[in-house]
Structure formats: structure tokens, C-alpha cells
Amino acid sequence: MALGDKRIDQDEAQALVEQGQMLSLEQLLALHADLLRGQLLDLELEREQDRLIYEVEVLGEDGRVREFELDAASGELIRESFDD
């Protein structure tokens, strides 16, 4: 994690959603329903260089584990990778 980057706790995340600064997890999952189909394995919310990023790890229906980075404010897909 770079200097100044940090994980966001649940209380801070809720406040940011209520202030309209980021999408809720439910909104994000609905926005990317096809992409995030499968079993949710891990979820983190971090502030990286003044940008809120959801890191989502999903076990897909094909048995592969995928990790997605999504912009928490816009829902934009930043990166998708596969864990081997």
C-alpha cells in the first residue's frame, strides 16, 4: 500500500455512501451483475491516491478466481485479473 493509502472501515463507507461520494455495494453488484457472478470471496474498500477503490474477489461459475478493482464513485472497472 502506498503512503497515504488506507483501508476504509464499514462506518466510514456507510457515511461516504450517504454523502453520495461512492456507490453502495448493492449498487456496484447490480451494475456489474454479469461480471461479478459467482461466490463473493473477499471485498475491500481502499483509498488509493484520493480515489476510492473496491477490490472484489469472486469465485466464478467456471471455478476460476477473479479479482476486480472498481472505482467506488463511478462503478468503472479499473482492472480484472485471475488468481492461479
PDB file of N, CA, C and O in Angstrom:
ATOM      1  N   MET A   1       0.848  -1.177   0.000  1.00  0.00           N
ATOM      2  CA  MET A   1       0.000   0.000   0.000  1.00  0.00           C
ATOM      3  C   MET A   1       0.896   1.244   0.000  1.00  0.00           C
ATOM      4  O   MET A   1       1.840   1.333   0.785  1.00  0.00           O
ATOM      5  N   ALA A   2       0.606   2.163  -0.848  1.00  0.00           N
ATOM      6  CA  ALA A   2       1.410   3.375  -0.957  1.00  0.00           C
ATOM      7  C   ALA A   2       1.153   4.291   0.226  1.00  0.00           C
ATOM      8  O   ALA A   2       0.120   4.203   0.889  1.00  0.00           O
ATOM      9  N   LEU A   3       2.092   5.151   0.471  1.00  0.00           N
ATOM     10  CA  LEU A   3       1.964   6.113   1.559  1.00  0.00           C
ATOM     11  C   LEU A   3       0.690   6.933   1.366  1.00  0.00           C
ATOM     12  O   LEU A   3       0.455   7.480   0.288  1.00  0.00           O
ATOM     13  N   GLY A   4      -0.111   7.013   2.389  1.00  0.00           N
ATOM     14  CA  GLY A   4      -1.340   7.776   2.308  1.00  0.00           C
ATOM     15  C   GLY A   4      -2.552   6.948   1.895  1.00  0.00           C
ATOM     16  O   GLY A   4      -3.689   7.391   2.059  1.00  0.00           O
ATOM     17  N   ASP A   5      -2.318   5.744   1.357  1.00  0.00           N
ATOM     18  CA  ASP A   5      -3.421   4.858   1.005  1.00  0.00           C
ATOM     19  C   ASP A   5      -3.890   4.165   2.277  1.00  0.00           C
ATOM     20  O   ASP A   5      -3.098   3.913   3.185  1.00  0.00           O
ATOM     21  N   LYS A   6      -5.203   3.854   2.337  1.00  0.00           N
ATOM     22  CA  LYS A   6      -5.686   3.187   3.534  1.00  0.00           C
ATOM     23  C   LYS A   6      -6.982   2.460   3.262  1.00  0.00           C
ATOM     24  O   LYS A   6      -7.729   2.791   2.341  1.00  0.00           O
ATOM     25  N   ARG A   7      -7.225   1.470   4.078  1.00  0.00           N
ATOM     26  CA  ARG A   7      -8.489   0.758   4.021  1.00  0.00           C
ATOM     27  C   ARG A   7      -9.563   1.606   4.665  1.00  0.00           C
ATOM     28  O   ARG A   7      -9.305   2.365   5.599  1.00  0.00           O
ATOM     29  N   ILE A   8     -10.770   1.464   4.151  1.00  0.00           N
ATOM     30  CA  ILE A   8     -11.916   2.197   4.662  1.00  0.00           C
ATOM     31  C   ILE A   8     -12.750   1.228   5.483  1.00  0.00           C
ATOM     32  O   ILE A   8     -13.085   0.145   5.004  1.00  0.00           O
ATOM     33  N   ASP A   9     -13.093   1.600   6.716  1.00  0.00           N
ATOM     34  CA  ASP A   9     -13.910   0.710   7.542  1.00  0.00           C
ATOM     35  C   ASP A   9     -15.387   0.868   7.197  1.00  0.00           C
ATOM     36  O   ASP A   9     -15.769   1.765   6.446  1.00  0.00           O
ATOM     37  N   GLN A  10     -16.201  -0.003   7.748  1.00  0.00           N
ATOM     38  CA  GLN A  10     -17.629  -0.054   7.422  1.00  0.00           C
ATOM     39  C   GLN A  10     -18.356   1.245   7.759  1.00  0.00           C
ATOM     40  O   GLN A  10     -19.197   1.700   6.984  1.00  0.00           O
ATOM     41  N   ASP A  11     -18.046   1.837   8.888  1.00  0.00           N
ATOM     42  CA  ASP A  11     -18.704   3.083   9.286  1.00  0.00           C
ATOM     43  C   ASP A  11     -18.376   4.224   8.330  1.00  0.00           C
ATOM     44  O   ASP A  11     -19.256   4.991   7.941  1.00  0.00           O
ATOM     45  N   GLU A  12     -17.101   4.330   7.955  1.00  0.00           N
ATOM     46  CA  GLU A  12     -16.706   5.384   7.023  1.00  0.00           C
ATOM     47  C   GLU A  12     -17.329   5.139   5.650  1.00  0.00           C
ATOM     48  O   GLU A  12     -17.750   6.085   4.984  1.00  0.00           O
ATOM     49  N   ALA A  13     -17.390   3.883   5.225  1.00  0.00           N
ATOM     50  CA  ALA A  13     -18.004   3.545   3.937  1.00  0.00           C
ATOM     51  C   ALA A  13     -19.474   3.936   3.924  1.00  0.00           C
ATOM     52  O   ALA A  13     -19.955   4.506   2.945  1.00  0.00           O
ATOM     53  N   GLN A  14     -20.186   3.637   4.994  1.00  0.00           N
ATOM     54  CA  GLN A  14     -21.603   3.993   5.075  1.00  0.00           C
ATOM     55  C   GLN A  14     -21.789   5.505   4.987  1.00  0.00           C
ATOM     56  O   GLN A  14     -22.696   5.983   4.307  1.00  0.00           O
ATOM     57  N   ALA A  15     -20.938   6.249   5.667  1.00  0.00           N
ATOM     58  CA  ALA A  15     -21.016   7.711   5.626  1.00  0.00           C
ATOM     59  C   ALA A  15     -20.748   8.233   4.210  1.00  0.00           C
ATOM     60  O   ALA A  15     -21.417   9.161   3.755  1.00  0.00           O
ATOM     61  N   LEU A  16     -19.783   7.645   3.521  1.00  0.00           N
ATOM     62  CA  LEU A  16     -19.463   8.068   2.158  1.00  0.00           C
ATOM     63  C   LEU A  16     -20.618   7.774   1.199  1.00  0.00           C
ATOM     64  O   LEU A  16     -20.891   8.570   0.300  1.00  0.00           O
ATOM     65  N   VAL A  17     -21.295   6.645   1.382  1.00  0.00           N
ATOM     66  CA  VAL A  17     -22.460   6.314   0.562  1.00  0.00           C
ATOM     67  C   VAL A  17     -23.575   7.324   0.833  1.00  0.00           C
ATOM     68  O   VAL A  17     -24.185   7.847  -0.100  1.00  0.00           O
ATOM     69  N   GLU A  18     -23.837   7.595   2.110  1.00  0.00           N
ATOM     70  CA  GLU A  18     -24.896   8.540   2.486  1.00  0.00           C
ATOM     71  C   GLU A  18     -24.621   9.942   1.963  1.00  0.00           C
ATOM     72  O   GLU A  18     -25.555  10.684   1.657  1.00  0.00           O
ATOM     73  N   GLN A  19     -23.347  10.312   1.857  1.00  0.00           N
ATOM     74  CA  GLN A  19     -22.963  11.630   1.341  1.00  0.00           C
ATOM     75  C   GLN A  19     -22.936  11.663  -0.187  1.00  0.00           C
ATOM     76  O   GLN A  19     -22.696  12.713  -0.783  1.00  0.00           O
ATOM     77  N   GLY A  20     -23.182  10.517  -0.818  1.00  0.00           N
ATOM     78  CA  GLY A  20     -23.184  10.446  -2.274  1.00  0.00           C
ATOM     79  C   GLY A  20     -21.808  10.443  -2.908  1.00  0.00           C
ATOM     80  O   GLY A  20     -21.673  10.707  -4.103  1.00  0.00           O
ATOM     81  N   GLN A  21     -20.776  10.146  -2.116  1.00  0.00           N
ATOM     82  CA  GLN A  21     -19.412  10.153  -2.635  1.00  0.00           C
ATOM     83  C   GLN A  21     -19.001   8.832  -3.260  1.00  0.00           C
ATOM     84  O   GLN A  21     -17.982   8.753  -3.946  1.00  0.00           O
ATOM     85  N   MET A  22     -19.800   7.785  -3.022  1.00  0.00           N
ATOM     86  CA  MET A  22     -19.494   6.487  -3.613  1.00  0.00           C
ATOM     87  C   MET A  22     -20.761   5.647  -3.711  1.00  0.00           C
ATOM     88  O   MET A  22     -21.759   5.926  -3.046  1.00  0.00           O
ATOM     89  N   LEU A  23     -20.708   4.620  -4.543  1.00  0.00           N
ATOM     90  CA  LEU A  23     -21.811   3.685  -4.695  1.00  0.00           C
ATOM     91  C   LEU A  23     -21.814   2.694  -3.542  1.00  0.00           C
ATOM     92  O   LEU A  23     -20.765   2.360  -2.990  1.00  0.00           O
ATOM     93  N   SER A  24     -22.995   2.232  -3.188  1.00  0.00           N
ATOM     94  CA  SER A  24     -23.074   1.170  -2.186  1.00  0.00           C
ATOM     95  C   SER A  24     -22.657  -0.146  -2.836  1.00  0.00           C
ATOM     96  O   SER A  24     -22.611  -0.251  -4.061  1.00  0.00           O
ATOM     97  N   LEU A  25     -22.360  -1.128  -2.028  1.00  0.00           N
ATOM     98  CA  LEU A  25     -22.002  -2.439  -2.544  1.00  0.00           C
ATOM     99  C   LEU A  25     -23.152  -3.012  -3.371  1.00  0.00           C
ATOM    100  O   LEU A  25     -22.917  -3.622  -4.414  1.00  0.00           O
ATOM    101  N   GLU A  26     -24.374  -2.826  -2.923  1.00  0.00           N
ATOM    102  CA  GLU A  26     -25.534  -3.328  -3.647  1.00  0.00           C
ATOM    103  C   GLU A  26     -25.624  -2.701  -5.036  1.00  0.00           C
ATOM    104  O   GLU A  26     -25.908  -3.393  -6.013  1.00  0.00           O
ATOM    105  N   GLN A  27     -25.384  -1.391  -5.124  1.00  0.00           N
ATOM    106  CA  GLN A  27     -25.408  -0.708  -6.417  1.00  0.00           C
ATOM    107  C   GLN A  27     -24.304  -1.234  -7.331  1.00  0.00           C
ATOM    108  O   GLN A  27     -24.521  -1.458  -8.522  1.00  0.00           O
ATOM    109  N   LEU A  28     -23.132  -1.426  -6.764  1.00  0.00           N
ATOM    110  CA  LEU A  28     -21.997  -1.908  -7.534  1.00  0.00           C
ATOM    111  C   LEU A  28     -22.255  -3.325  -8.053  1.00  0.00           C
ATOM    112  O   LEU A  28     -21.967  -3.627  -9.212  1.00  0.00           O
ATOM    113  N   LEU A  29     -22.791  -4.184  -7.203  1.00  0.00           N
ATOM    114  CA  LEU A  29     -23.080  -5.554  -7.620  1.00  0.00           C
ATOM    115  C   LEU A  29     -24.152  -5.579  -8.704  1.00  0.00           C
ATOM    116  O   LEU A  29     -24.074  -6.386  -9.630  1.00  0.00           O
ATOM    117  N   ALA A  30     -25.151  -4.704  -8.599  1.00  0.00           N
ATOM    118  CA  ALA A  30     -26.196  -4.628  -9.619  1.00  0.00           C
ATOM    119  C   ALA A  30     -25.627  -4.115 -10.945  1.00  0.00           C
ATOM    120  O   ALA A  30     -26.006  -4.596 -12.013  1.00  0.00           O
ATOM    121  N   LEU A  31     -24.729  -3.151 -10.876  1.00  0.00           N
ATOM    122  CA  LEU A  31     -24.123  -2.560 -12.063  1.00  0.00           C
ATOM    123  C   LEU A  31     -23.285  -3.580 -12.830  1.00  0.00           C
ATOM    124  O   LEU A  31     -23.232  -3.551 -14.059  1.00  0.00           O
ATOM    125  N   HIS A  32     -22.638  -4.471 -12.104  1.00  0.00           N
ATOM    126  CA  HIS A  32     -21.743  -5.462 -12.707  1.00  0.00           C
ATOM    127  C   HIS A  32     -22.230  -6.881 -12.428  1.00  0.00           C
ATOM    128  O   HIS A  32     -21.423  -7.769 -12.153  1.00  0.00           O
ATOM    129  N   ALA A  33     -23.534  -7.101 -12.497  1.00  0.00           N
ATOM    130  CA  ALA A  33     -24.118  -8.409 -12.150  1.00  0.00           C
ATOM    131  C   ALA A  33     -23.507  -9.547 -12.962  1.00  0.00           C
ATOM    132  O   ALA A  33     -23.207 -10.602 -12.404  1.00  0.00           O
ATOM    133  N   ASP A  34     -23.320  -9.360 -14.254  1.00  0.00           N
ATOM    134  CA  ASP A  34     -22.751 -10.424 -15.087  1.00  0.00           C
ATOM    135  C   ASP A  34     -21.279 -10.649 -14.772  1.00  0.00           C
ATOM    136  O   ASP A  34     -20.821 -11.789 -14.685  1.00  0.00           O
ATOM    137  N   LEU A  35     -20.551  -9.566 -14.602  1.00  0.00           N
ATOM    138  CA  LEU A  35     -19.121  -9.634 -14.347  1.00  0.00           C
ATOM    139  C   LEU A  35     -18.813 -10.283 -12.999  1.00  0.00           C
ATOM    140  O   LEU A  35     -17.860 -11.054 -12.879  1.00  0.00           O
ATOM    141  N   LEU A  36     -19.620  -9.970 -11.989  1.00  0.00           N
ATOM    142  CA  LEU A  36     -19.350 -10.438 -10.629  1.00  0.00           C
ATOM    143  C   LEU A  36     -20.170 -11.674 -10.258  1.00  0.00           C
ATOM    144  O   LEU A  36     -20.330 -11.981  -9.077  1.00  0.00           O
ATOM    145  N   ARG A  37     -20.684 -12.377 -11.253  1.00  0.00           N
ATOM    146  CA  ARG A  37     -21.480 -13.581 -10.991  1.00  0.00           C
ATOM    147  C   ARG A  37     -20.584 -14.657 -10.378  1.00  0.00           C
ATOM    148  O   ARG A  37     -19.489 -14.928 -10.871  1.00  0.00           O
ATOM    149  N   GLY A  38     -21.065 -15.257  -9.306  1.00  0.00           N
ATOM    150  CA  GLY A  38     -20.322 -16.313  -8.622  1.00  0.00           C
ATOM    151  C   GLY A  38     -20.370 -16.080  -7.124  1.00  0.00           C
ATOM    152  O   GLY A  38     -21.230 -15.362  -6.615  1.00  0.00           O
ATOM    153  N   GLN A  39     -19.437 -16.697  -6.436  1.00  0.00           N
ATOM    154  CA  GLN A  39     -19.378 -16.590  -4.975  1.00  0.00           C
ATOM    155  C   GLN A  39     -18.390 -15.499  -4.573  1.00  0.00           C
ATOM    156  O   GLN A  39     -17.219 -15.540  -4.952  1.00  0.00           O
ATOM    157  N   LEU A  40     -18.869 -14.529  -3.808  1.00  0.00           N
ATOM    158  CA  LEU A  40     -18.016 -13.459  -3.305  1.00  0.00           C
ATOM    159  C   LEU A  40     -17.066 -14.038  -2.259  1.00  0.00           C
ATOM    160  O   LEU A  40     -17.507 -14.592  -1.252  1.00  0.00           O
ATOM    161  N   LEU A  41     -15.773 -13.910  -2.499  1.00  0.00           N
ATOM    162  CA  LEU A  41     -14.770 -14.455  -1.582  1.00  0.00           C
ATOM    163  C   LEU A  41     -14.175 -13.393  -0.669  1.00  0.00           C
ATOM    164  O   LEU A  41     -13.912 -13.650   0.506  1.00  0.00           O
ATOM    165  N   ASP A  42     -13.964 -12.208  -1.210  1.00  0.00           N
ATOM    166  CA  ASP A  42     -13.305 -11.161  -0.424  1.00  0.00           C
ATOM    167  C   ASP A  42     -13.705  -9.807  -0.989  1.00  0.00           C
ATOM    168  O   ASP A  42     -13.933  -9.660  -2.190  1.00  0.00           O
ATOM    169  N   LEU A  43     -13.785  -8.835  -0.113  1.00  0.00           N
ATOM    170  CA  LEU A  43     -14.136  -7.478  -0.513  1.00  0.00           C
ATOM    171  C   LEU A  43     -13.372  -6.507   0.372  1.00  0.00           C
ATOM    172  O   LEU A  43     -13.371  -6.633   1.596  1.00  0.00           O
ATOM    173  N   GLU A  44     -12.727  -5.545  -0.257  1.00  0.00           N
ATOM    174  CA  GLU A  44     -12.038  -4.483   0.468  1.00  0.00           C
ATOM    175  C   GLU A  44     -12.371  -3.161  -0.190  1.00  0.00           C
ATOM    176  O   GLU A  44     -12.599  -3.093  -1.398  1.00  0.00           O
ATOM    177  N   LEU A  45     -12.398  -2.127   0.602  1.00  0.00           N
ATOM    178  CA  LEU A  45     -12.566  -0.772   0.104  1.00  0.00           C
ATOM    179  C   LEU A  45     -11.365   0.017   0.581  1.00  0.00           C
ATOM    180  O   LEU A  45     -11.091   0.085   1.779  1.00  0.00           O
ATOM    181  N   GLU A  46     -10.652   0.613  -0.357  1.00  0.00           N
ATOM    182  CA  GLU A  46      -9.442   1.355  -0.026  1.00  0.00           C
ATOM    183  C   GLU A  46      -9.437   2.715  -0.698  1.00  0.00           C
ATOM    184  O   GLU A  46     -10.053   2.915  -1.745  1.00  0.00           O
ATOM    185  N   ARG A  47      -8.739   3.631  -0.083  1.00  0.00           N
ATOM    186  CA  ARG A  47      -8.483   4.929  -0.695  1.00  0.00           C
ATOM    187  C   ARG A  47      -7.075   4.858  -1.266  1.00  0.00           C
ATOM    188  O   ARG A  47      -6.099   4.682  -0.537  1.00  0.00           O
ATOM    189  N   GLU A  48      -6.991   4.999  -2.590  1.00  0.00           N
ATOM    190  CA  GLU A  48      -5.698   4.951  -3.270  1.00  0.00           C
ATOM    191  C   GLU A  48      -5.515   6.249  -4.035  1.00  0.00           C
ATOM    192  O   GLU A  48      -6.208   6.501  -5.021  1.00  0.00           O
ATOM    193  N   GLN A  49      -4.588   7.062  -3.585  1.00  0.00           N
ATOM    194  CA  GLN A  49      -4.287   8.340  -4.227  1.00  0.00           C
ATOM    195  C   GLN A  49      -5.569   9.150  -4.442  1.00  0.00           C
ATOM    196  O   GLN A  49      -5.855   9.590  -5.556  1.00  0.00           O
ATOM    197  N   ASP A  50      -6.328   9.340  -3.377  1.00  0.00           N
ATOM    198  CA  ASP A  50      -7.565  10.136  -3.377  1.00  0.00           C
ATOM    199  C   ASP A  50      -8.674   9.537  -4.228  1.00  0.00           C
ATOM    200  O   ASP A  50      -9.599  10.249  -4.620  1.00  0.00           O
ATOM    201  N   ARG A  51      -8.603   8.246  -4.522  1.00  0.00           N
ATOM    202  CA  ARG A  51      -9.643   7.547  -5.279  1.00  0.00           C
ATOM    203  C   ARG A  51     -10.109   6.365  -4.435  1.00  0.00           C
ATOM    204  O   ARG A  51      -9.291   5.608  -3.912  1.00  0.00           O
ATOM    205  N   LEU A  52     -11.432   6.210  -4.304  1.00  0.00           N
ATOM    206  CA  LEU A  52     -11.975   5.088  -3.554  1.00  0.00           C
ATOM    207  C   LEU A  52     -12.093   3.891  -4.487  1.00  0.00           C
ATOM    208  O   LEU A  52     -12.700   3.983  -5.554  1.00  0.00           O
ATOM    209  N   ILE A  53     -11.503   2.758  -4.076  1.00  0.00           N
ATOM    210  CA  ILE A  53     -11.440   1.568  -4.914  1.00  0.00           C
ATOM    211  C   ILE A  53     -12.020   0.372  -4.161  1.00  0.00           C
ATOM    212  O   ILE A  53     -11.594   0.054  -3.050  1.00  0.00           O
ATOM    213  N   TYR A  54     -12.999  -0.283  -4.787  1.00  0.00           N
ATOM    214  CA  TYR A  54     -13.468  -1.575  -4.296  1.00  0.00           C
ATOM    215  C   TYR A  54     -12.577  -2.644  -4.914  1.00  0.00           C
ATOM    216  O   TYR A  54     -12.383  -2.665  -6.129  1.00  0.00           O
ATOM    217  N   GLU A  55     -12.036  -3.530  -4.087  1.00  0.00           N
ATOM    218  CA  GLU A  55     -11.326  -4.707  -4.572  1.00  0.00           C
ATOM    219  C   GLU A  55     -12.215  -5.898  -4.255  1.00  0.00           C
ATOM    220  O   GLU A  55     -12.483  -6.192  -3.089  1.00  0.00           O
ATOM    221  N   VAL A  56     -12.672  -6.584  -5.300  1.00  0.00           N
ATOM    222  CA  VAL A  56     -13.639  -7.661  -5.165  1.00  0.00           C
ATOM    223  C   VAL A  56     -13.028  -8.942  -5.711  1.00  0.00           C
ATOM    224  O   VAL A  56     -12.538  -8.971  -6.840  1.00  0.00           O
ATOM    225  N   GLU A  57     -13.058 -10.003  -4.910  1.00  0.00           N
ATOM    226  CA  GLU A  57     -12.572 -11.308  -5.341  1.00  0.00           C
ATOM    227  C   GLU A  57     -13.764 -12.253  -5.423  1.00  0.00           C
ATOM    228  O   GLU A  57     -14.522 -12.401  -4.465  1.00  0.00           O
ATOM    229  N   VAL A  58     -13.919 -12.894  -6.587  1.00  0.00           N
ATOM    230  CA  VAL A  58     -15.085 -13.728  -6.852  1.00  0.00           C
ATOM    231  C   VAL A  58     -14.633 -15.079  -7.387  1.00  0.00           C
ATOM    232  O   VAL A  58     -13.750 -15.157  -8.240  1.00  0.00           O
ATOM    233  N   LEU A  59     -15.255 -16.153  -6.871  1.00  0.00           N
ATOM    234  CA  LEU A  59     -15.092 -17.478  -7.440  1.00  0.00           C
ATOM    235  C   LEU A  59     -16.175 -17.622  -8.490  1.00  0.00           C
ATOM    236  O   LEU A  59     -17.355 -17.744  -8.161  1.00  0.00           O
ATOM    237  N   GLY A  60     -15.776 -17.606  -9.761  1.00  0.00           N
ATOM    238  CA  GLY A  60     -16.727 -17.645 -10.861  1.00  0.00           C
ATOM    239  C   GLY A  60     -17.373 -19.007 -11.025  1.00  0.00           C
ATOM    240  O   GLY A  60     -16.923 -20.005 -10.464  1.00  0.00           O
ATOM    241  N   GLU A  61     -18.435 -19.019 -11.804  1.00  0.00           N
ATOM    242  CA  GLU A  61     -19.151 -20.261 -12.068  1.00  0.00           C
ATOM    243  C   GLU A  61     -18.283 -21.266 -12.813  1.00  0.00           C
ATOM    244  O   GLU A  61     -18.584 -22.460 -12.824  1.00  0.00           O
ATOM    245  N   ASP A  62     -17.207 -20.790 -13.435  1.00  0.00           N
ATOM    246  CA  ASP A  62     -16.276 -21.666 -14.147  1.00  0.00           C
ATOM    247  C   ASP A  62     -15.180 -22.216 -13.231  1.00  0.00           C
ATOM    248  O   ASP A  62     -14.291 -22.933 -13.689  1.00  0.00           O
ATOM    249  N   GLY A  63     -15.244 -21.879 -11.932  1.00  0.00           N
ATOM    250  CA  GLY A  63     -14.260 -22.374 -10.970  1.00  0.00           C
ATOM    251  C   GLY A  63     -13.007 -21.533 -10.867  1.00  0.00           C
ATOM    252  O   GLY A  63     -12.112 -21.866 -10.090  1.00  0.00           O
ATOM    253  N   ARG A  64     -12.913 -20.469 -11.616  1.00  0.00           N
ATOM    254  CA  ARG A  64     -11.733 -19.595 -11.571  1.00  0.00           C
ATOM    255  C   ARG A  64     -11.977 -18.435 -10.617  1.00  0.00           C
ATOM    256  O   ARG A  64     -13.084 -17.905 -10.531  1.00  0.00           O
ATOM    257  N   VAL A  65     -10.926 -18.052  -9.906  1.00  0.00           N
ATOM    258  CA  VAL A  65     -10.988 -16.914  -9.002  1.00  0.00           C
ATOM    259  C   VAL A  65     -10.528 -15.676  -9.760  1.00  0.00           C
ATOM    260  O   VAL A  65      -9.450 -15.651 -10.353  1.00  0.00           O
ATOM    261  N   ARG A  66     -11.374 -14.651  -9.726  1.00  0.00           N
ATOM    262  CA  ARG A  66     -11.068 -13.389 -10.392  1.00  0.00           C
ATOM    263  C   ARG A  66     -11.036 -12.270  -9.352  1.00  0.00           C
ATOM    264  O   ARG A  66     -11.795 -12.278  -8.382  1.00  0.00           O
ATOM    265  N   GLU A  67     -10.156 -11.327  -9.574  1.00  0.00           N
ATOM    266  CA  GLU A  67     -10.111 -10.137  -8.726  1.00  0.00           C
ATOM    267  C   GLU A  67     -10.391  -8.927  -9.601  1.00  0.00           C
ATOM    268  O   GLU A  67      -9.814  -8.767 -10.676  1.00  0.00           O
ATOM    269  N   PHE A  68     -11.288  -8.080  -9.119  1.00  0.00           N
ATOM    270  CA  PHE A  68     -11.675  -6.877  -9.837  1.00  0.00           C
ATOM    271  C   PHE A  68     -11.359  -5.663  -8.980  1.00  0.00           C
ATOM    272  O   PHE A  68     -11.533  -5.686  -7.762  1.00  0.00           O
ATOM    273  N   GLU A  69     -10.896  -4.610  -9.626  1.00  0.00           N
ATOM    274  CA  GLU A  69     -10.777  -3.309  -8.982  1.00  0.00           C
ATOM    275  C   GLU A  69     -11.793  -2.413  -9.666  1.00  0.00           C
ATOM    276  O   GLU A  69     -11.798  -2.275 -10.889  1.00  0.00           O
ATOM    277  N   LEU A  70     -12.658  -1.803  -8.854  1.00  0.00           N
ATOM    278  CA  LEU A  70     -13.739  -0.967  -9.364  1.00  0.00           C
ATOM    279  C   LEU A  70     -13.707   0.390  -8.671  1.00  0.00           C
ATOM    280  O   LEU A  70     -13.529   0.478  -7.456  1.00  0.00           O
ATOM    281  N   ASP A  71     -13.879   1.437  -9.456  1.00  0.00           N
ATOM    282  CA  ASP A  71     -13.960   2.782  -8.894  1.00  0.00           C
ATOM    283  C   ASP A  71     -15.248   2.871  -8.077  1.00  0.00           C
ATOM    284  O   ASP A  71     -16.335   2.669  -8.617  1.00  0.00           O
ATOM    285  N   ALA A  72     -15.137   3.168  -6.798  1.00  0.00           N
ATOM    286  CA  ALA A  72     -16.295   3.175  -5.910  1.00  0.00           C
ATOM    287  C   ALA A  72     -17.232   4.346  -6.177  1.00  0.00           C
ATOM    288  O   ALA A  72     -18.414   4.270  -5.841  1.00  0.00           O
ATOM    289  N   ALA A  73     -16.745   5.404  -6.763  1.00  0.00           N
ATOM    290  CA  ALA A  73     -17.595   6.565  -7.041  1.00  0.00           C
ATOM    291  C   ALA A  73     -18.413   6.377  -8.324  1.00  0.00           C
ATOM    292  O   ALA A  73     -19.593   6.726  -8.367  1.00  0.00           O
ATOM    293  N   SER A  74     -17.786   5.828  -9.361  1.00  0.00           N
ATOM    294  CA  SER A  74     -18.446   5.713 -10.663  1.00  0.00           C
ATOM    295  C   SER A  74     -18.883   4.291 -11.001  1.00  0.00           C
ATOM    296  O   SER A  74     -19.772   4.091 -11.829  1.00  0.00           O
ATOM    297  N   GLY A  75     -18.256   3.303 -10.358  1.00  0.00           N
ATOM    298  CA  GLY A  75     -18.517   1.911 -10.697  1.00  0.00           C
ATOM    299  C   GLY A  75     -17.659   1.415 -11.849  1.00  0.00           C
ATOM    300  O   GLY A  75     -17.766   0.252 -12.239  1.00  0.00           O
ATOM    301  N   GLU A  76     -16.815   2.268 -12.396  1.00  0.00           N
ATOM    302  CA  GLU A  76     -15.968   1.913 -13.536  1.00  0.00           C
ATOM    303  C   GLU A  76     -15.032   0.748 -13.192  1.00  0.00           C
ATOM    304  O   GLU A  76     -14.415   0.726 -12.127  1.00  0.00           O
ATOM    305  N   LEU A  77     -14.938  -0.223 -14.119  1.00  0.00           N
ATOM    306  CA  LEU A  77     -13.988  -1.314 -13.974  1.00  0.00           C
ATOM    307  C   LEU A  77     -12.597  -0.774 -14.267  1.00  0.00           C
ATOM    308  O   LEU A  77     -12.334  -0.247 -15.348  1.00  0.00           O
ATOM    309  N   ILE A  78     -11.713  -0.912 -13.290  1.00  0.00           N
ATOM    310  CA  ILE A  78     -10.331  -0.427 -13.449  1.00  0.00           C
ATOM    311  C   ILE A  78      -9.432  -1.562 -13.921  1.00  0.00           C
ATOM    312  O   ILE A  78      -8.604  -1.392 -14.816  1.00  0.00           O
ATOM    313  N   ARG A  79      -9.617  -2.738 -13.290  1.00  0.00           N
ATOM    314  CA  ARG A  79      -8.716  -3.853 -13.601  1.00  0.00           C
ATOM    315  C   ARG A  79      -9.417  -5.160 -13.272  1.00  0.00           C
ATOM    316  O   ARG A  79     -10.194  -5.238 -12.320  1.00  0.00           O
ATOM    317  N   GLU A  80      -9.139  -6.181 -14.065  1.00  0.00           N
ATOM    318  CA  GLU A  80      -9.594  -7.540 -13.798  1.00  0.00           C
ATOM    319  C   GLU A  80      -8.392  -8.458 -13.930  1.00  0.00           C
ATOM    320  O   GLU A  80      -7.629  -8.348 -14.890  1.00  0.00           O
ATOM    321  N   SER A  81      -8.217  -9.364 -12.974  1.00  0.00           N
ATOM    322  CA  SER A  81      -7.128 -10.311 -13.056  1.00  0.00           C
ATOM    323  C   SER A  81      -7.617 -11.674 -12.546  1.00  0.00           C
ATOM    324  O   SER A  81      -8.639 -11.778 -11.869  1.00  0.00           O
ATOM    325  N   PHE A  82      -6.861 -12.694 -12.890  1.00  0.00           N
ATOM    326  CA  PHE A  82      -7.170 -14.059 -12.489  1.00  0.00           C
ATOM    327  C   PHE A  82      -6.126 -14.527 -11.486  1.00  0.00           C
ATOM    328  O   PHE A  82      -4.931 -14.293 -11.667  1.00  0.00           O
ATOM    329  N   ASP A  83      -6.586 -15.193 -10.421  1.00  0.00           N
ATOM    330  CA  ASP A  83      -5.666 -15.823  -9.479  1.00  0.00           C
ATOM    331  C   ASP A  83      -5.446 -17.246  -9.945  1.00  0.00           C
ATOM    332  O   ASP A  83      -6.393 -17.945 -10.307  1.00  0.00           O
ATOM    333  N   ASP A  84      -4.196 -17.675  -9.936  1.00  0.00           N
ATOM    334  CA  ASP A  84      -3.895 -19.054 -10.332  1.00  0.00           C
ATOM    335  C   ASP A  84      -3.752 -19.956  -9.151  1.00  0.00           C
ATOM    336  O   ASP A  84      -3.498 -21.150  -9.312  1.00  0.00           O
TER     337      ASP A  84
END
